[in-house]
Amino acid sequence: MLGTQDGKLYKLYTREREQLISLGKSGALGFSYLVKQPLRKKAPLPAIIISDHSGNTLNEESYTKLPKLKCISVSCQYDGKAVVQRNSKTEYIYKLSGEEHLTIDELSFGTEIHFYQGCDYIRSIRFEQETVNMDVMLLDAVLVKKLSSCSGPMIPVTHAVGSFVSKFSKYPQTQKWLCMALRRGEISRTALNLLRKTIQNNPGRDNDD
């Protein structure tokens, strides 16, 4: 409640129903009723659609790969803003206009963007480099050392052996060693058996293929 003379804001504590009387110099100016009602109304948050250069929708909050051309397109229903942060520091604030598309470019790892509609926070998206698993790095180094020490009869490299490269996507040193073997066109039988055993038993290998 606002005081007209001093401009102060007053807070009234009421029960379920209260009557207010407005007074002036000549007496009562009017009557008002305050009725307490539960605020049970709910409304869905407005949608913000984020897509890459190819039109693919980005629904996740975190990505370990940068989008094509390092840019995203944003569309929303209402006016708002996009706050761009790099390494937790605000770098730029874009204005969002309802029913219009906004392109945010020059994205890099460490970028996080917070989206607001009016004063309401809607969602975020961030791009961060995939953390390297130290256990996998150690296994990679040990495996390369074992492969390099393998001896025995050499056999031609087949297409099946070439398919092993994709299965070691998380083992960069092993991939490099295997690619060198493919270029030579031959591999020791002992090394081949070791690679097969690793693919079968190693829980850290890439199972996506």
Secondary structure, DSSP 4 states (H G I P E B T S, - for coil): -B-TTT--B------SEEEEEEEETTEEEEEEEEE--------PPPPEEEE-TT--B---SEESSPPGGG-EEEEESS-EEEEEEETTEEEEEEEE-TT-EEEE----TTEEEEEEETTEEEEEEEE-PPPPPHHHHHHHHHHHHHHHT--S-EEEPPHHHHTHHHHTTT-HHHHHHHHHHHHHTEEEHHHHHHHHHHHHH-TTS----
